[in-house]
Amino acid sequence: MTIQRQIPKLRDLAPLMQFKKPTISAKKRRLESALTIEDLRRIAKRRTPTAPFDYCDGSAEGEISIMRARQAWRDVEFHPSILHDVADVSTAWDVLGKPVALPFGIAPTGFTRMMQTEGEIAGSTAAAAAGIPFSLSTMATTSIEDIARATVDVRPARNWFQLYLWKERERSMGLLRRAAEAGFDALLVTVDVPVAGARLRDRRNGMSIPPALTPGTVFDALPRPAWWISFLTTEPLAFASLDRWSGTVAELLNTMFDPTVTFKDLAWIRDQWPGKFVVKGVQNLDDAVKLAEFGVDAIILSNHGGRQLDRAPIPFHLLPDVVQEFKGAPTKPELWVDTGILSGADVVAAVALGARFTLVGRAYLYGLMAGGREGVDRTIDILRAEIERTMRLLGVNRLEDLHPGHVTQLERLVPRPRSRH
């Protein structure tokens, strides 16, 4: 049969010729084009000088820990169940006794205004608007009080404070008192930092606080004028909780971190804090058990985003072992996990295997560098949509319906049997 061809009529073409209304805002165009966190990362890299971008993006030594952690999330096999009514899904439940709209929050990050001048204000207000918690770092570049003021009228904001117990104990306790007075409802004590990890990208970049204008940084700035204009025309970068510092990041961390911290110090900190008490940086089963016996409210399985000990355990792989160990215990802490989470599917996998909550750090910072507050909103929107879509495709309506049968962790690195000698 011969196909008959004809010249199309204008009335036939009209329904096909639909032009999208142009978006005037360059920022809005950038962010709308980002469909994944990796898209936001690419935008962030284009717009941010090398030193601050690498501080966010990099990790310790050969960066093996973070690569393995990310691979572990990729090596998830989901097992969906069909023919369920999933028109409505709920991503909300309680964490530390209070509601969250999504099973993730913003992790504590240091030097945040160096990456984009809106810094922690953008993160905290976006988190509050989305109904998720925001964690403020000891190394923050916005004060405890400024975060409280920025979020006081945005839903019932949940602000948490992350503490490094540093050598000057009284100054640490001063931060706790300020956080409690400002209404922060949980303390996250980071315990995997007896010394700073070897973050080689930072050393190679001469990463300093504040960033130094050298021939190299000036050359690096040429394709990124917006970052430098914003940096040079806003309040000088400083630590809101510490004295000003002029030196490298590594030098600062090594003056602060205390290699003598023990469980005795942890008990002392807990006695000073009136709210929920969380320990971040747990990397083996024995320590998780000790902390459960110690009576913490939550344990965060974390290797610090691969930024401390390279070749550290993969937190996501540790999660099922800790869940199994705690099964049947009359009282047990909530289990949270972080490190390498770059999609909502990662969050769903963690919840299915027993995590109550997850924290995202780099994903948040990529959004911040890509577009300030709107970029952080975009990060949250991407993760929310991925969580909801993954739940629907698995055939579940609520987080409570997720269970280990939905997930298989595919093995890539299998331990070699140990020698008896």
C-alpha positions as CSV (number, residue, x, y, z in Angstrom):
1,M,0.0,0.0,0.0
2,T,1.4,3.4,-1.0
3,I,1.5,6.1,1.7
4,Q,-0.3,9.2,0.6
5,R,1.5,12.4,1.4
6,Q,0.2,15.9,1.6
7,I,1.3,19.4,2.4
8,P,0.3,20.1,6.0
9,K,-2.3,22.8,6.6
10,L,-1.7,25.5,9.2
11,R,-4.7,24.4,11.3
12,D,-3.1,20.9,11.5
13,L,0.3,22.4,12.6
14,A,-1.1,24.8,15.2
15,P,-1.7,22.2,18.0
16,L,1.9,21.0,17.6
17,M,3.4,24.5,17.7
18,Q,3.3,25.2,21.4
19,F,6.2,27.3,22.6
20,K,7.1,27.5,26.3
21,K,6.9,30.9,27.9
22,P,10.5,32.1,28.4
23,T,11.9,32.3,31.9
24,I,13.4,35.7,32.5
25,S,15.4,34.8,35.6
26,A,18.7,33.1,34.9
27,K,18.8,31.6,38.3
28,K,15.3,30.1,37.9
29,R,16.3,28.7,34.5
30,R,19.4,27.1,36.0
31,L,17.5,25.5,38.9
32,E,14.6,24.3,36.7
33,S,17.1,22.6,34.5
34,A,18.4,20.6,37.5
35,L,16.5,17.3,37.7
36,T,18.9,15.5,40.0
37,I,21.4,16.3,42.8
38,E,24.2,15.6,40.3
39,D,22.8,18.3,38.0
40,L,23.0,20.7,40.9
41,R,26.6,19.6,41.5
42,R,27.5,20.5,37.9
43,I,25.9,23.9,38.2
44,A,27.7,24.5,41.5
45,K,31.1,23.6,40.1
46,R,30.6,26.1,37.3
47,R,29.7,28.9,39.6
48,T,32.0,28.4,42.6
49,P,35.8,28.9,42.8
50,T,37.8,25.8,43.0
51,A,38.9,26.0,46.7
52,P,35.4,26.3,48.3
53,F,33.9,23.9,45.8
54,D,36.6,21.3,46.5
55,Y,36.2,21.8,50.3
56,C,32.6,20.7,49.9
57,D,33.1,18.1,47.2
58,G,36.3,16.5,48.5
59,S,37.2,14.1,51.2
60,A,40.3,12.6,52.9
61,E,43.4,11.3,51.3
62,G,42.6,9.1,48.2
63,E,38.8,9.8,48.7
64,I,38.2,6.0,48.8
65,S,35.7,6.2,51.6
66,I,33.3,8.5,49.9
67,M,33.5,6.6,46.6
68,R,32.7,3.3,48.3
69,A,29.8,4.9,50.2
70,R,28.3,6.3,47.1
71,Q,28.8,3.0,45.3
72,A,27.0,1.2,48.1
73,W,23.9,3.3,47.6
74,R,24.1,2.5,43.8
75,D,24.4,-1.2,44.6
76,V,20.8,-1.4,45.9
77,E,18.3,-3.6,44.4
78,F,14.7,-2.7,45.1
79,H,11.9,-5.3,45.3
80,P,8.5,-3.7,44.4
81,S,5.1,-5.1,45.1
82,I,2.4,-4.5,42.4
83,L,-1.3,-3.5,42.3
84,H,-1.4,-1.3,45.4
85,D,-3.3,2.0,45.6
86,V,-0.5,4.5,45.9
87,A,-2.4,7.6,44.9
88,D,-1.5,9.1,48.3
89,V,1.8,8.6,50.1
90,S,3.0,10.1,53.3
91,T,6.7,10.9,53.9
92,A,6.2,12.1,57.5
93,W,6.7,10.5,60.9
94,D,8.3,11.4,64.2
95,V,12.0,11.8,64.8
96,L,13.2,12.3,68.4
97,G,9.6,12.6,69.5
98,K,8.6,15.4,67.1
99,P,7.2,15.3,63.5
100,V,9.3,15.7,60.4
101,A,7.8,16.1,56.9
102,L,10.5,14.0,55.3
103,P,12.9,11.3,56.6
104,F,16.0,13.5,56.1
105,G,17.4,16.7,57.4
106,I,20.3,19.1,56.7
107,A,23.6,17.9,58.1
108,P,25.9,20.3,59.9
109,T,28.4,21.9,57.6
110,G,31.2,24.3,58.3
111,F,32.4,27.4,56.5
112,T,29.1,27.5,54.7
113,R,29.0,31.2,53.7
114,M,32.3,30.6,52.0
115,M,30.5,28.4,49.4
116,Q,27.7,30.9,48.9
117,T,27.1,34.1,50.9
118,E,23.5,33.2,52.0
119,G,25.1,30.3,53.8
120,E,23.3,28.8,56.9
121,I,20.4,31.3,56.7
122,A,19.4,29.8,53.3
123,G,19.8,26.3,54.7
124,S,17.9,26.9,57.9
125,T,15.0,28.8,56.4
126,A,14.6,26.3,53.5
127,A,14.6,23.4,56.0
128,A,12.0,25.1,58.3
129,A,9.8,25.9,55.3
130,A,9.9,22.2,54.2
131,G,9.3,20.9,57.8
132,I,12.6,19.2,58.2
133,P,15.4,19.8,60.8
134,F,18.5,22.0,60.2
135,S,21.8,21.2,62.0
136,L,24.1,24.1,62.7
137,S,27.8,23.3,62.9
138,T,30.3,24.4,65.5
139,M,32.2,25.7,62.5
140,A,29.3,27.7,61.2
141,T,29.6,31.1,59.7
142,T,26.2,32.3,61.0
143,S,25.5,32.6,64.7
144,I,23.2,30.5,66.8
145,E,21.1,33.5,67.6
146,D,20.8,34.6,63.9
147,I,19.6,31.1,62.9
148,A,16.9,31.3,65.7
149,R,15.8,34.7,64.5
150,A,15.7,33.7,60.9
151,T,13.5,30.7,61.5
152,V,11.3,31.9,64.3
153,D,8.3,32.7,62.1
154,V,8.8,29.8,59.6
155,R,6.6,26.8,60.7
156,P,7.7,25.2,64.0
157,A,11.3,25.2,63.0
158,R,13.5,22.4,64.3
159,N,17.1,23.6,64.8
160,W,19.8,21.3,66.1
161,F,23.3,22.1,67.2
162,Q,26.4,20.0,66.3
163,L,29.3,20.1,68.8
164,Y,32.9,19.4,68.4
165,L,34.3,19.0,71.9
166,W,37.4,21.1,71.7
167,K,40.3,21.6,74.0
168,E,38.8,24.7,75.7
169,R,35.9,23.0,77.4
170,E,34.3,26.1,78.9
171,R,34.0,27.6,75.4
172,S,32.3,24.5,74.2
173,M,29.8,24.7,77.1
174,G,29.2,28.3,76.3
175,L,28.0,27.2,72.9
176,L,25.6,24.7,74.4
177,R,24.1,27.3,76.7
178,R,23.5,29.6,73.8
179,A,21.9,26.8,71.7
180,A,19.6,25.8,74.5
181,E,18.6,29.4,75.2
182,A,17.9,29.9,71.4
183,G,15.5,26.9,71.4
184,F,17.6,24.3,69.7
185,D,16.0,21.0,70.6
186,A,18.8,18.4,69.9
187,L,22.6,18.2,70.3
188,L,24.6,16.3,67.8
189,V,28.1,15.4,69.3
190,T,30.6,14.4,66.6
191,V,33.0,11.8,68.0
192,D,35.1,10.8,65.0
193,V,37.5,13.8,65.1
194,P,40.4,13.2,67.5
195,V,42.5,14.9,64.8
196,A,41.6,16.4,61.4
197,G,41.6,14.1,58.4
198,A,44.1,14.6,55.6
199,R,41.9,16.6,53.1
200,L,44.4,16.8,50.3
201,R,42.4,18.9,48.0
202,D,42.3,21.7,50.6
203,R,46.0,21.6,51.1
204,R,46.7,21.7,47.4
205,N,44.3,24.6,47.0
206,G,45.8,26.5,49.9
207,M,42.4,26.6,51.4
208,S,42.3,29.4,54.0
209,I,39.8,31.4,56.1
210,P,39.0,33.9,54.7
211,P,39.9,32.9,51.1
212,A,43.2,34.6,50.1
213,L,43.6,36.6,46.9
214,T,46.6,35.1,45.1
215,P,47.4,35.0,41.4
216,G,45.9,31.6,41.3
217,T,42.6,32.5,43.0
218,V,42.3,35.7,40.8
219,F,42.8,33.6,37.7
220,D,40.2,31.0,39.0
221,A,37.8,33.9,39.7
222,L,37.6,35.2,36.1
223,P,34.9,32.8,34.9
224,R,33.0,33.1,38.3
225,P,32.6,36.9,38.8
226,A,29.2,36.6,40.6
227,W,30.7,34.6,43.4
228,W,33.5,37.1,44.0
229,I,31.3,40.1,43.7
230,S,28.9,38.6,46.3
231,F,31.8,37.6,48.6
232,L,33.5,41.0,48.5
233,T,30.3,43.1,48.9
234,T,28.8,41.2,51.9
235,E,29.8,40.9,55.6
236,P,33.4,39.5,55.9
237,L,33.6,35.8,56.4
238,A,34.1,34.8,60.1
239,F,33.1,32.0,62.4
240,A,30.0,32.9,64.3
241,S,30.8,30.7,67.3
242,L,34.6,31.2,67.4
243,D,37.2,33.9,67.1
244,R,38.2,35.1,63.7
245,W,40.9,33.0,62.1
246,S,43.5,33.7,59.4
247,G,45.1,30.5,58.4
248,T,44.4,27.2,56.7
249,V,41.4,25.1,57.5
250,A,43.7,22.2,58.5
251,E,45.6,24.4,61.0
252,L,42.3,25.5,62.5
253,L,40.9,22.0,62.9
254,N,44.0,20.7,64.5
255,T,44.0,23.5,67.1
256,M,40.4,22.7,68.0
257,F,40.0,18.9,67.9
258,D,40.9,17.1,71.1
259,P,42.4,13.6,70.9
260,T,41.8,13.0,74.7
261,V,38.0,12.9,74.5
262,T,36.5,9.7,76.1
263,F,33.1,8.4,77.3
264,K,33.7,10.3,80.5
265,D,33.7,13.6,78.5
266,L,30.6,12.5,76.7
267,A,28.8,11.9,80.0
268,W,29.9,15.4,81.1
269,I,28.5,17.0,77.9
270,R,25.2,15.1,78.3
271,D,24.8,16.5,81.9
272,Q,25.1,20.0,80.5
273,W,22.5,19.6,77.8
274,P,18.7,19.8,78.5
275,G,17.4,18.4,75.1
276,K,17.8,15.3,73.0
277,F,21.3,13.9,72.8
278,V,22.6,12.4,69.6
279,V,26.1,10.9,68.8
280,K,27.4,11.3,65.3
281,G,30.3,9.3,63.8
282,V,29.7,5.7,64.9
283,Q,31.5,3.2,62.6
284,N,31.3,-0.2,64.3
285,L,28.8,-2.4,66.1
286,D,30.6,-2.5,69.5
287,D,30.5,1.3,69.7
288,A,26.8,1.4,68.8
289,V,26.1,-1.1,71.6
290,K,28.1,1.0,74.1
291,L,26.2,4.1,73.1
292,A,22.8,2.4,73.4
293,E,23.8,1.3,76.9
294,F,25.0,4.8,77.6
295,G,21.4,6.0,76.9
296,V,21.7,8.3,73.9
297,D,18.6,9.3,72.0
298,A,20.0,8.6,68.6
299,I,23.1,7.2,66.9
300,I,24.3,8.4,63.6
301,L,26.2,5.8,61.6
302,S,28.6,8.0,59.7
303,N,32.2,8.2,58.5
304,H,32.0,12.0,58.3
305,G,31.3,12.0,54.6
306,G,34.7,10.2,54.0
307,R,36.5,13.3,55.3
308,Q,38.3,11.8,58.3
309,L,39.7,8.2,58.0
310,D,40.0,7.1,54.4
311,R,39.0,3.5,53.8
312,A,36.6,3.7,56.8
313,P,33.5,1.4,57.0
314,I,30.5,2.1,54.8
315,P,27.7,3.4,57.2
316,F,24.9,2.0,54.9
317,H,26.5,-1.4,55.1
318,L,26.7,-1.2,58.9
319,L,23.1,-0.3,59.3
320,P,21.5,-3.8,59.0
321,D,24.0,-5.3,61.6
322,V,23.1,-2.6,64.1
323,V,19.4,-3.0,63.5
324,Q,19.7,-6.7,64.1
325,E,21.7,-6.2,67.3
326,F,19.1,-3.9,68.7
327,K,16.2,-6.1,67.7
328,G,14.1,-7.0,70.8
329,A,15.8,-4.5,73.1
330,P,13.3,-2.9,75.5
331,T,14.8,0.5,74.9
332,K,17.0,1.5,72.0
333,P,18.2,4.7,70.3
334,E,17.0,5.8,67.0
335,L,19.3,4.8,64.2
336,W,20.3,7.5,61.6
337,V,22.7,7.2,58.7
338,D,24.6,9.6,56.5
339,T,27.5,9.7,54.0
340,G,27.1,9.6,50.3
341,I,23.3,10.2,50.1
342,L,22.6,11.9,46.7
343,S,19.1,10.8,45.9
344,G,15.7,10.2,47.5
345,A,16.0,6.5,46.5
346,D,19.0,6.3,48.9
347,V,16.8,7.7,51.7
348,V,14.1,5.2,51.0
349,A,16.6,2.3,51.0
350,A,18.0,3.5,54.4
351,V,14.5,3.7,55.9
352,A,13.6,0.2,54.6
353,L,16.7,-1.3,56.3
354,G,15.8,0.3,59.6
355,A,17.1,3.9,59.7
356,R,14.7,6.3,61.3
357,F,16.4,9.3,59.7
358,T,19.1,10.4,57.3
359,L,21.2,13.5,57.0
360,V,22.3,15.2,53.7
361,G,25.3,17.5,53.6
362,R,26.8,17.7,50.1
363,A,23.5,17.6,48.4
364,Y,22.4,20.6,50.4
365,L,25.6,22.5,49.6
366,Y,25.4,21.8,45.9
367,G,22.0,23.4,45.9
368,L,23.3,26.3,47.9
369,M,26.2,26.9,45.5
370,A,23.9,26.5,42.5
371,G,21.4,29.1,43.6
372,G,21.4,30.2,47.3
373,R,18.1,29.8,49.2
374,E,16.2,28.8,46.0
375,G,18.9,26.2,45.3
376,V,18.4,24.6,48.7
377,D,14.7,24.6,48.1
378,R,15.4,22.8,44.8
379,T,17.6,20.2,46.6
380,I,14.7,19.5,49.0
381,D,12.2,19.3,46.1
382,I,14.3,16.9,44.1
383,L,14.8,14.6,47.1
384,R,11.1,14.8,48.1
385,A,9.9,13.9,44.6
386,E,12.4,11.0,44.4
387,I,11.3,9.6,47.8
388,E,7.6,9.8,46.8
389,R,8.1,8.3,43.4
390,T,10.3,5.4,44.8
391,M,7.7,4.7,47.5
392,R,4.9,4.6,44.9
393,L,6.9,2.3,42.6
394,L,7.6,0.0,45.5
395,G,3.9,-0.1,46.3
396,V,3.9,1.5,49.7
397,N,2.0,4.5,51.1
398,R,3.8,5.2,54.3
399,L,7.3,5.1,55.6
400,E,6.1,2.6,58.2
401,D,5.3,0.2,55.3
402,L,8.9,0.0,54.2
403,H,10.8,-3.1,55.4
404,P,14.0,-5.0,54.7
405,G,12.2,-7.2,52.1
406,H,12.1,-4.1,49.8
407,V,15.9,-3.9,49.6
408,T,18.9,-6.0,48.8
409,Q,22.4,-4.7,49.3
410,L,24.4,-6.1,46.4
411,E,27.9,-7.1,47.4
412,R,30.9,-5.6,45.6
413,L,33.6,-5.6,48.3
414,V,33.6,-9.0,50.2
415,P,36.2,-9.3,53.1
416,R,39.0,-11.8,52.4
417,P,39.2,-14.4,55.1
418,R,41.7,-13.4,57.8
419,S,44.8,-15.4,58.5
420,R,45.0,-17.3,61.8
421,H,48.5,-15.9,62.5
